[in-house]
Amino acid sequence: MSILIVKGGIYVYFGSVRFFKHLILAAAAAMIIVPTILCVHYGLAYYSLRQELASERPGSVPGSAGDPKAPGGLLSNPVAHCGFNLVYAAGGENGNPRASDLLSYQSKYPNLYVDNDFQYTIPDEKTVYLTFDDGPSSLTPHVLDVLKEYDVKATFFIVYKDSETAKDLYRRMVDEGHTIAVHSTSHIYKEIYRSVDTYLADFAQTAQLLESATGVRPELFRFPGGSINAYNRSVYMPIIAEMSRRGYTYYDWNVGSGDTAHNKTARTICENVINGCAAHHESIVLMHDLASHDSTLAALPEIIHTLKESGYTFAALDKDVQPAAFGYPD
Ligand SMILES: [Zn+2]
């Protein structure tokens, strides 16, 4: 304070060696004190946000009570292995998740579960799984006739139709040894893939129809547009996780018949399938049984005849067949 009291001394002080010593000391002190204050401040803010996040979404914070890798996490749940962090703390009675810990869609559709009891088996013979999407339609009875004539079992990924004719076809498929599986109710990508909720609602309607019509609960499904497409990139992971948690298995395909191409003919479909199957021990072939697909129907006998002659076996999909699934994009 003496610098302010002694008249003129202030001018002597500024610029003196003592002044610069004090300046350096003050700067050094500021360099220590300011970061320390900031560290404490942001440390407290981080801790508080972390606590908030852990209570909002247990499992989303590594090392928190809900972390599947932390004690108390549900490592036995398959979803925990998918890395989606959708499995929550075993905080409820008997180690079950509390209702408040579940994402809302996990508690919906209590009947929409199937046993996760499969074991993948690789057949000895080269095997072809013909799959028909988007039916039933007026073409379907004819497809079934051809399959019956050649004693071939196939898989139908159904788009919802609840007419008596359609229900008869579902029953005929089951009676004749084919697999019925869920494709979609609306088949409108923009609606189905808005969220996990909208996907489940669409799936549930067709699954329930098929079960009530045939008495058989479908266990397999195929995503409209395939498991990863331009409409579901932001939501396919949680959908796949949720469907896996419920025990369902989805099948993409590894052989395209090209039967939706605008210039397709029975010949091109036939060649696509036969050439495609040559590349795989197990071929999952994508075809459609829509009313407009006469060329698919026309191609079927030659496809079956040629492949059988070449030693292939035909079978319907079941959960023991290892799925063809599109790889996740980078
Ligand atoms: Zn489709």
Residues whose N, C-alpha, C, O or C-beta is under 5 A from the ligand:
A	BS01	ZN	D133 D134 P224 G225
